[in-house]
Amino acid sequence: GENVEQHPSTLSVQEGDSAVIKCTYSDSASNYFPWYKQELGKRPQLIIDIRSNVGEKKDQRIAVTLNKTAKHFSLHITETQPEDSAVYFCAADQFYFGTGTSLTVIP
Amino acid sequence: GAVVSQHPSRVICKSGTSVKIECRSLDFQATTMFWYRQFPKKSLMLMATSNEGSKATYEQGVEKDKFLINHASLTLSTLTVTSAHPEDSSFYICSASSAGASYNEQFFGPGTRLTVL
């Protein structure tokens, strides 16, 4: 089955700086890569997704890039704000989640 | 947006008892529902996929006799943890998707915190 790895596990940035989270996957047949934000004790919320026919997608301060050849994809958050603090999960093919990155934005 | 509810939000039970968790899609028909479990500070692990009116498909390593899933209608799926033991304590989250929604998109319920004493 699919194996998704995510790095880093924790990330602290100063408010206004950028944050980058990276994921790799194993199954070359995977073609859908969502990113979720989960606050403590809450449900995961989809923040952005990308499909295999696209290399990059942007939504305001959030962008995702995908390299199908290398089987890795990344989440970029620019101009971080304290409310961006949460755990972020990548996923491959909808169901197979990465191990999560706890992001802390320091005011 | 699509809303998914779960009930109960928290449950504490004694070892050996069974616990039923409900997952409902409130404003759309969920052709497929998914059940995950999440350990503290860990990722979501897919347990099973259920389609309305058919048997659930379980992920490798998940005991189907232990975790009974029923998807009796297009708005309701239930997960029953049978003969629960302390190691079953976890956060259980359901999600639902619809044939009418954006391809692959799933909507998560708020989760159920199960504690087995």
Interface residues (C-beta under 8 A of the other chain):
Chain A: G1 Y32 P34 G41 K42 R43 P44 Q45 L46 D49 F89 D93 Q94 F95 Y96 F97 G98 T99 G100 S102
Chain B: F34 K41 K42 S43 L44 M45 L46 T49 E59 Q60 I93 Y103 N104 E105 Q106 F108 G109 P110 G111
